[in-house]
Amino acid sequence: MIVVKNRDWNRNYREIVIDSIYDSFPPQSYFADIDGEQLVHARGDDYDEIIRDFSGKTWDQLDHRLISIHHEAPVFMSYWGFLKFLPACLVDLFDDDTQVIHSVWNRLLELENESTVIPQSNELNNDQRICCILAFVRVTDFPLDTRMPARTPEEYYHNPSPEAAFNIVTLGLHHERIAAIRTQIEAINDSFVGERWDSG
């Protein structure tokens, strides 16, 4: 559960979101058994390099330099490989020089199609999805509109934006799950509104 109350979201946003990513995707256990050839879905130019540089690592062992060198890796990774290293990419989105915003955004869009053939127990849970939303959003984007009309996946493709983050991460989910995620985001919205009201 992402702790919303009694936190200074306005001042400590980056730290809170990164801490939430670590809590929601525990590095030592999150898809730790996925490795080697399981990380990639098809042979190609990057196949051997991804296996060489990502094998034997937990997601928290990837640094900004390695993520930047392989900024297209999310596109070439298997469903399992992408999920395993997604949290590293989410943390990297907070680096001013991040190179992965488009590849992560586009791959998140594709997850819904892929997850139709994947056991439901292996998909992202609500807290993990909230982390995905928050990683694409910055303090100045709050309060975040969670009720924007949804568009087609094609309209979101290659078009990352804070406003669309909620919709792409909840695309295809049952309405009860969307409502639960919306409730959490709106509680964070309330924290920002409350802080700005208190500060005058």
N, C-alpha and C positions, 0 to 999 in steps of 0.2 A: 504494500500500500504506500503510495506517495504521500508523505506528510505535507499537508497544505497549510494548516493553521500555525500561528505563532512563529512564522518565518518571514524574514524581510526579503520578499521576492524582488522588490525594486532595487535594493542595494546588492543582493547576493544571488541574483538570478543564475548566472553561469555556474557558480559553485553548487547551488541547490540542484540544478538539472543534472550536472555531472555526477553528483553524489547519488541522485535518484537512478541514473543509468547503472552505476555500480551495484546499487541495491537490487535493481530489477533484473539485471543480467549478471548474476554472480560469476566472476571470471573463472574460478576454479571448477565450476560444475556446469556452466551453460554450454551445452553442445561440446563438452570437452572430449568426447569420444569420436567426434568427427574430425578426420585428419587425412593427409595424403591425397590420393586420387578422389576421395569423397568430396573434396573441397571444390572441384570444378565439374562442369556439366558436359563439356565437349572439348575435344582436342583442337588446338588453335595456336596462334603465335604466342599467347600468354600462358598456355597450359603448363608447360614445364617450369616457367619462372614463378608462377603462383604457387605451385606445389613446393618448389625449392624454398621460397621466401616465407611461406605461411605455415608449412608443416611443422608440427611439434610445438606450436605456440598457442597460448590462450589469447583471447582478444585483447587483454590489457597489456600484452607484450608487444603490440604493434605501436610504433611511434609515428609522429607526423611525417618524418622523412620517408619511411617505408610506405605509408599510406599514399603519400604524394607520388612516389615513383610508380605505384600500382593504382593510380586513381581511377582507371577503368576496370579494375578487378571485379567490382560488384557485378558488372555485366556478364563476366565470364564464369562467375562462381555458380556452383549448384545451389539449389534452394537451401540445403543444409549449410553449405559454406558461407553463403551470404548472411544467413541468420546468425551463424557463429560469430562473424566479424562485424555485423551491423553495429553493435555498441561502440566498437572502436571508431567506426566512421561517424557515429553520432557525436562522440566526444570531439572528433577532428573538425566537425562543423563549427566549433567555437574558436578554431584557429583562424586568424585574420587572412591567412594565406591558403585556406582549405581548397583542395582541388576536386573534392568528391561530391559536391552538392548536386550536380546533374546526374551522376551515375547512381547515387543512393536514391534520389527522388524517383528516377525512372524505374529502378528495380523495386522500390516499394509499391509502385503502381502495378508492376507485373506480379507481385506476390499473390494478389487475389486470384488470378488465373491459375497460378501454380498450386495454390493451396487446395484447389478442388480435388487434386489427386493425392494430397498429403493427409495423413491422419490428423484429426482436429487437435489432438493433444500436443502436437508439435508446432502449432501456430503461435503467433505473438499473443500474449495475454493483454488485458486492458492496461495495466501499468506500463508494460513495454511499449504499447502503442502510444500512450500519453508521452512517454519519453521521446518517441519519434516526432510527435507533434512539436513538443517544446524545443527540440534541437533545431528546428527550422524557424523558430520564432525568437524575437528579441524583445527586450523590455519595452521599447517604444511601440511595439505592435499591440500591446494590451490596452484595453480589454479586447480579447480575440472573439470575433464573430463566429459562433459555432452553428449558425442557422442559415448560412449562405446556401442558395440552391445548388445542388450537386450538378456537375457537368459530366460529360463523357470522359472516360480515361484518355482518349486521344487528345482532348482539349487541355488536359493537365500535363501531358507528356512534354518533356524538355521545357517546362514552364514553372519552375519552382517559385513558390511565393508563400509568405506567412499566412495570407488569407485562405489559401487553398489547402494548407497542411492538414487541418482537421478532416476535410472531406476525403483527401487521398488516403489517409491512414485508416479511415472508417469505411472506405469503399467496400460494398458488398456484405458488410456485417449485418447481423440481425438487429432489428430496431431497438431491442432491449440493451444490447451491448453498446450501441451508439449512444443511447440515453445515459448509460452509466459513465461513459467516457466524457460526454458533454457535461454531466454534473460535476465531474472533477475539474475540467477546464474552467467551468463557470465559477467554481470555488476559488480557483487561482485568479480569475478575473476580479472577483470580489476583493481579494487581497490587494490588488493594485488600485482599485477604485477607493478602497478604504484608506490606503496609505496616502493617496493623492488628496483625499478629502481631509485627512488629519494634518497634512502639511500645508493646507490652505489653498 
